[in-house]
Amino acid sequence: MSTSEEKTKEVSANADSDSGGAIILFFIIGFVASLIAGWIIFPKLLYCQKKQPIDFNHVLHMEEVDDGCESCHFFREDGTYAGVPKLEQCVGCHEEAVGEDPEEVKFVNEYVAKEREVPWLIYSKQPDCVFFSHAAHVKTAGMDCVTCHGPIGESTSLKVYEENWITGYSRDIWGQNMSGLKEHAWDRMKMDDCAECHVKNNVKQTSVQTKKGACFVCHK
Amino acid sequence: MKKEHEHKAKKYGMVIDLDKCTGCGACMVACMAENNVPFRADETDKLLSITWMRVYKLTNAMPFPKTEICYLPRPCMHCEGSHGHSPCVSVCPATATDYSEATGIVSQIYTRCFGCRYCMAACPYHARYFNWWDPVWPEGMEKYLSPNVSPRMRGIVEKCSFCFHRYQLAMEKAHYEGRHGLEEDEYQTSCTQACPAGAITFGDLNNPHHAVYKLKKSENAFRLLERLGTNPKVYYTSSRKWVRQAGDNYLRDEKDNVIDKSKFRN
């Protein structure tokens, strides 16, 4: 009698530890699943993937021009930045196809011949409440293009443009890295990252409310 | 001498000569066009209108033939308060409005504002306006909006920015040319340039080379509600005493006294 009682006790103890293990396992599975959903699946769903109208080869062009990035991406006389070139600048060389690349042929036939601007998708286009001065960063602070834009001049094709389904903004204005652990400036480019770099480089912190950078430096 | 001032903190402000103002309203129109200020089909209810720059009509309330009229344009005063603590900046719970020590301009960040309207209650000049609706422009007019000024949405507060985008663009040009400061004529507000009578003068109140520096020291100069201690950066001048007195509130027995302005100036 006593042995059978002991047996039942053992069995119930085993069952207890089994269900405890199952709960922990269930919790871990759920935790990992939500992490995967939040960090990998949702960000993928949040952005739609768009291809540029023409696959542009930066390396090929860098070999041809004398002035590096500024040959095509230049400042206007009033200090504003021209950004992505207009058709007018391309036509200088591409009145007719120079090579045999199908992308170039497409460019000449679709846009140059028809005198249509290429609807480039601009990775770094900011929301309209943001004011960014290239002149302040490049001329006064003496920064390189690569510091913020990365080695785009060494790329042979344009990357996929990721557009936020909800806001319509490009993913690159915030960067790919959500965690904030960044190696390069372009990994994460939120407002805090702008502010962080301004503090590091001794930009005057003139806000009365926060003692940090004033709003009307980068906002309009 | 000039070099020194280029690096000193700026304090942008205005001096408005009320003797020159004819009340034509060109400043109001120029301001609305420059800053993408929305308007309604029916603007009869002025409590709902948004007017960053507003021309008020003052009268001395005397019977004919002694009746006199004065028009008073009122932008945001960009109050400095004491050390930048202007009434609106002090109360904003969202840090949506801020005072910059570099320019002395009170900023309003539309994406940050959540529309509690505490600042509107705090502002003694009625310089702040609430967007009760999303802006709607007549068809085709949205193409004429300025890309340099962010349009506002329903549910937030907006106000005069001293055309701050013009400062940003002027600074951008200065950066491009390797300069660190601006000339007086490089940064002027839209209303200043639109005034056909030349009543508005705009510039750096800290810079002795700017016209406003001398004008603000005129004995006919006064500021609105000076006794509140808001320390505004918009000065008015008028040769008429009743106009100068209309700028503040007085007790009946001190009506003819001149208030000690030095107490409120720094």
HADDOCK unambig.tbl for C-alpha pairs under 7 A between the chains (distance, minus, plus):
assign (segid A and resid 78 and name CA) (segid B and resid 173 and name CA) 5.31 0.50 0.50
assign (segid A and resid 79 and name CA) (segid B and resid 172 and name CA) 5.49 0.50 0.50
assign (segid A and resid 79 and name CA) (segid B and resid 173 and name CA) 4.14 0.50 0.50
assign (segid A and resid 79 and name CA) (segid B and resid 176 and name CA) 5.03 0.50 0.50
assign (segid A and resid 80 and name CA) (segid B and resid 172 and name CA) 6.73 0.50 0.50
assign (segid A and resid 128 and name CA) (segid B and resid 150 and name CA) 5.65 0.50 0.50
assign (segid A and resid 129 and name CA) (segid B and resid 150 and name CA) 5.28 0.50 0.50
assign (segid A and resid 133 and name CA) (segid B and resid 172 and name CA) 6.17 0.50 0.50
assign (segid A and resid 135 and name CA) (segid B and resid 172 and name CA) 5.83 0.50 0.50
assign (segid A and resid 135 and name CA) (segid B and resid 175 and name CA) 5.51 0.50 0.50
assign (segid A and resid 135 and name CA) (segid B and resid 176 and name CA) 5.17 0.50 0.50
assign (segid A and resid 136 and name CA) (segid B and resid 172 and name CA) 6.41 0.50 0.50
assign (segid A and resid 136 and name CA) (segid B and resid 175 and name CA) 5.37 0.50 0.50
assign (segid A and resid 139 and name CA) (segid B and resid 175 and name CA) 6.30 0.50 0.50
assign (segid A and resid 139 and name CA) (segid B and resid 176 and name CA) 5.96 0.50 0.50
assign (segid A and resid 140 and name CA) (segid B and resid 175 and name CA) 5.79 0.50 0.50
assign (segid A and resid 140 and name CA) (segid B and resid 178 and name CA) 6.64 0.50 0.50
assign (segid A and resid 206 and name CA) (segid B and resid 100 and name CA) 5.27 0.50 0.50
assign (segid A and resid 206 and name CA) (segid B and resid 101 and name CA) 4.94 0.50 0.50
assign (segid A and resid 206 and name CA) (segid B and resid 102 and name CA) 5.97 0.50 0.50
assign (segid A and resid 207 and name CA) (segid B and resid 98 and name CA) 6.54 0.50 0.50
assign (segid A and resid 207 and name CA) (segid B and resid 99 and name CA) 5.90 0.50 0.50
assign (segid A and resid 207 and name CA) (segid B and resid 100 and name CA) 4.98 0.50 0.50
assign (segid A and resid 207 and name CA) (segid B and resid 101 and name CA) 6.46 0.50 0.50
assign (segid A and resid 208 and name CA) (segid B and resid 84 and name CA) 6.13 0.50 0.50
assign (segid A and resid 208 and name CA) (segid B and resid 98 and name CA) 6.64 0.50 0.50
assign (segid A and resid 208 and name CA) (segid B and resid 99 and name CA) 5.44 0.50 0.50
assign (segid A and resid 208 and name CA) (segid B and resid 100 and name CA) 6.27 0.50 0.50
assign (segid A and resid 208 and name CA) (segid B and resid 101 and name CA) 6.87 0.50 0.50
assign (segid A and resid 209 and name CA) (segid B and resid 95 and name CA) 6.92 0.50 0.50
assign (segid A and resid 209 and name CA) (segid B and resid 98 and name CA) 6.09 0.50 0.50
assign (segid A and resid 214 and name CA) (segid B and resid 100 and name CA) 5.74 0.50 0.50
assign (segid A and resid 215 and name CA) (segid B and resid 98 and name CA) 6.98 0.50 0.50
assign (segid A and resid 215 and name CA) (segid B and resid 107 and name CA) 6.98 0.50 0.50
assign (segid A and resid 216 and name CA) (segid B and resid 107 and name CA) 6.05 0.50 0.50
assign (segid A and resid 220 and name CA) (segid B and resid 149 and name CA) 6.20 0.50 0.50
assign (segid A and resid 220 and name CA) (segid B and resid 150 and name CA) 6.37 0.50 0.50
assign (segid A and resid 220 and name CA) (segid B and resid 165 and name CA) 6.29 0.50 0.50
